[in-house]
Amino acid sequence: MTDQILLDPTAERSAAERPSAPRPTSLHGRTVGLLDISKPRGDVFLSRLDELLTGRGVNVRHYRKPTFTRPAPAELYQQLTRECDVVVEGLAD
C-alpha cells in the first residue's frame, strides 16, 4: 500500500496525525452504510453505488444527514456504528 496524505478541510492550524481505520479484506457478509450528506445529486451517486454493491451480494443500508451545512448528529454516527461494518459518505454538486 502506498502512503497517502489526507487533508482535513477544517480550520486546524496544524495537521493532526490520525491513523487510517482498518479496511476489511472483503465486503462479503458485511453491511455497507451509504451516508448521503444532503448535497444536491449525492443521492444519484449513492444509488448507483447501491446498485453495484447489491449486484455483488453486499447488504446495503441508506442514511441521510439532515443538512450538509452541519456535522451529522451524534445519534446518526452511533446508529452507523451499530448497524454497519463499512460506511461510504457521498457528496456531489
Backbone torsions as a table, in degrees:
resi	resn	phi	psi	omega
1	MET	NA	140.3	179.5
2	THR	-86.3	154.8	175.5
3	ASP	-69.6	141.2	178.7
4	GLN	-125.7	143.7	174.8
5	ILE	-110.9	119.6	177.9
6	LEU	-106.8	129.3	180.0
7	LEU	-99.5	135.2	179.0
8	ASP	-93.0	120.0	-175.4
9	PRO	-78.0	4.8	178.4
10	THR	-78.3	178.4	-173.2
11	ALA	-89.3	34.5	178.1
12	GLU	-67.7	140.1	178.7
13	ARG	-74.8	-34.4	177.3
14	SER	-133.0	146.4	-177.0
15	ALA	-66.9	133.0	177.7
16	ALA	-87.1	139.1	176.0
17	GLU	-81.3	119.2	178.3
18	ARG	-133.5	124.0	178.4
19	PRO	-71.4	149.2	175.8
20	SER	-68.0	146.3	175.6
21	ALA	-69.3	147.9	178.3
22	PRO	-63.0	140.4	-179.4
23	ARG	-102.3	138.1	175.7
24	PRO	-70.4	150.0	178.7
25	THR	-76.5	-19.2	-179.4
26	SER	-151.5	155.5	175.1
27	LEU	-96.6	-2.1	179.9
28	HIS	-58.7	124.8	178.9
29	GLY	77.1	7.0	-178.7
30	ARG	-104.2	160.7	174.3
31	THR	-107.4	125.6	179.3
32	VAL	-104.9	124.1	175.5
33	GLY	-94.0	133.5	176.7
34	LEU	-108.9	112.4	-176.2
35	LEU	-101.4	112.0	175.9
36	ASP	-87.4	121.5	-177.8
37	ILE	-86.4	7.4	174.5
38	SER	79.1	22.6	172.2
39	LYS	-88.6	152.8	180.0
40	PRO	-56.1	134.4	176.2
41	ARG	72.6	0.8	174.3
42	GLY	-60.8	-35.0	179.2
43	ASP	-64.5	-30.4	178.7
44	VAL	-65.7	-47.7	177.9
45	PHE	-60.1	-47.9	-176.8
46	LEU	-68.5	-33.0	176.4
47	SER	-63.9	-41.5	178.2
48	ARG	-66.5	-41.3	177.2
49	LEU	-62.7	-39.4	175.8
50	ASP	-57.3	-48.3	179.2
51	GLU	-56.5	-46.3	-178.1
52	LEU	-65.7	-42.6	-179.0
53	LEU	-70.1	-45.8	-179.6
54	THR	-66.0	-30.5	175.2
55	GLY	-63.1	-20.8	177.2
56	ARG	-101.1	9.3	176.2
57	GLY	83.2	16.9	-179.8
58	VAL	-87.4	138.7	175.5
59	ASN	-78.9	123.8	-175.2
60	VAL	-121.3	137.2	175.2
61	ARG	-126.5	144.8	-179.0
62	HIS	-107.2	142.8	178.1
63	TYR	-139.8	158.6	-178.7
64	ARG	-145.7	132.4	172.7
65	LYS	-73.7	149.4	178.1
66	PRO	-63.3	-35.8	-179.5
67	THR	-155.2	149.0	178.9
68	PHE	-80.3	-10.2	-175.6
69	THR	-81.2	-8.5	-178.8
70	ARG	-136.1	157.5	174.6
71	PRO	-60.7	154.7	177.3
72	ALA	-64.4	147.7	177.1
73	PRO	-61.0	147.8	-180.0
74	ALA	-55.9	-35.9	180.0
75	GLU	-61.2	-36.2	179.2
76	LEU	-67.7	-43.6	176.8
77	TYR	-61.3	-39.3	178.5
78	GLN	-65.1	-40.7	178.4
79	GLN	-63.7	-44.4	177.7
80	LEU	-59.0	-42.4	-179.3
81	THR	-64.1	-40.4	-179.7
82	ARG	-70.7	-40.5	-167.3
83	GLU	-99.7	-11.9	-172.9
84	CYS	-128.5	148.8	173.8
85	ASP	-92.9	-30.5	-177.9
86	VAL	-139.9	142.8	177.3
87	VAL	-127.8	134.6	172.8
88	VAL	-113.1	124.4	178.6
89	GLU	-101.8	120.9	-175.4
90	GLY	-112.1	136.3	175.1
91	LEU	-139.7	154.4	179.8
92	ALA	-161.7	166.6	173.9
93	ASP	-143.0	NA	NA
